[in-house]
Amino acid sequence: MMDEELTEEYIVRAPVSPERAREIYDRASAVYDVVGYRSIGLKRQGISVARLKEGDKVLEIGFGTGQILLELAREVGERGEVHGIEISPKMLERAMGRVKKYGLSNRVSLRLGDARRLPYDDSTFDVVFNSYMLDLIDTPEIPQILSEFKRVLKPGGRLVLVNVSKNRKKLTLYERLYKMCAGRCGLFGGGCRPVLTKPFLEKLGFQNIDRIYAENITGTEIVWGDKPE
């Protein structure tokens, strides 16, 4: 099935509130690097389509324990800047420790905050990178959050999204299990379910939109697009 046929109507609703998600990931912070190691390669693939260059100013939203922050800092070099915002205080604490350990505090700036209200001026960043966060967000809120991502991008800047996803219309086995379990405990799959972000980028007027789908345990998409000049 062609991914162009997949629209937001095929996204299962998310019953996990932002407050519950914060609690889940605070608790998971101690083991996040272990349980999330399989996703590192896909995040790196997302970085590869970001067109990062020396001196770029980059924002990672929902950076977790900061593994990808290090990769972004290396890509933009000493003249670049990497900023990050994270909803989980425990994740922020671990990421700050990692940044300090690798001597990158001079070009990586991190803060606690909410993706729904980004504390940055319009047209600030060359690239906005976000991974495995929108699959936690309830479907009606996704356009608002992506609008914030677009707002802080410079004209011509690139948005890169990496998320749990799927490549067919009908419910996957994972989605069926999610619907049975997540509403009661919020912990199934870390609260994540398959999302389809390409249609939202199209509605927001992004250009040069593309999508890669990778089959893994849950399925992952990498979607990117450019803010119009």
C-alpha positions, 0 to 999 in steps of 0.5 A, spaced: 500 500 500 502 506 498 503 511 504 500 517 500 493 513 502 495 513 509 491 519 513 490 522 520 483 518 520 488 511 520 491 514 527 489 511 533 487 516 539 492 516 544 489 516 552 496 518 555 496 525 558 502 530 558 502 529 565 502 521 565 507 521 559 512 526 564 511 521 569 512 515 565 519 518 562 521 520 569 521 513 571 524 510 565 530 515 565 534 510 568 533 505 563 532 509 557 538 508 554 538 500 554 531 499 552 531 505 546 538 502 543 534 499 537 532 506 535 539 510 535 540 507 528 533 510 525 534 517 529 541 517 526 538 516 519 533 522 521 539 526 522 542 524 515 536 527 511 537 533 515 542 537 511 546 539 517 552 543 516 557 547 520 554 553 523 547 551 523 542 552 529 538 546 531 533 545 536 531 538 538 524 537 541 524 531 546 531 529 547 530 524 552 537 522 555 541 526 550 544 521 545 542 524 539 544 531 542 551 529 541 550 527 534 547 534 532 553 538 536 558 534 532 554 535 525 554 543 526 561 544 529 564 549 534 560 555 530 554 551 531 548 551 536 544 545 539 538 547 543 533 542 546 527 542 550 524 536 554 518 535 558 521 530 563 525 533 569 529 526 570 531 526 562 533 533 562 538 531 568 541 525 565 542 529 558 545 535 561 550 530 565 551 527 558 553 533 555 557 536 560 561 529 560 563 530 553 565 537 553 559 540 549 556 545 554 559 551 550 554 549 544 548 545 547 543 549 551 538 545 554 531 547 558 525 544 561 519 545 557 512 543 553 512 542 545 505 546 545 508 552 547 516 553 545 520 558 548 523 560 542 522 566 537 519 565 530 524 563 525 530 561 530 532 555 527 535 552 521 533 545 523 528 542 528 529 535 529 524 531 533 523 523 535 519 518 538 514 524 541 508 525 536 507 518 537 505 519 544 501 525 543 493 525 542 491 526 534 487 533 535 494 536 538 499 534 533 497 540 528 498 545 534 505 542 536 507 541 528 505 549 527 510 550 533 515 547 530 514 550 523 514 557 527 521 557 530 524 554 523 527 559 519 524 560 512 527 554 508 529 550 514 528 543 515 523 539 520 525 532 521 520 527 524 522 520 527 516 516 530 513 509 531 508 508 524 505 503 520 504 502 512 497 500 511 490 502 513 488 497 517 489 496 525 496 492 526 497 487 532 501 492 535 495 497 535 490 492 537 494 491 543 495 498 545 488 500 544 486 494 549 492 496 554 494 503 554 488 506 556 488 502 563 495 503 564 499 508 559 505 504 559 504 499 553 509 501 548 511 507 553 505 510 551 507 510 543 502 508 538 503 508 530 502 515 527 502 518 520 505 525 520 506 526 512 499 529 511 500 534 517 506 537 514 502 537 507 496 541 510 501 546 514 504 547 507 511 544 508 515 543 501 519 537 499 516 533 503 518 525 503 517 519 507 522 513 509 518 507 512 522 502 516 519 495 518 521 493 525 518 491 532 513 496 531 514 500 524 518 507 524 517 512 519 522 518 518 518 524 515 521 531 513 520 537 509 522 544 508 519 551 511 517 555 505 522 561 503 
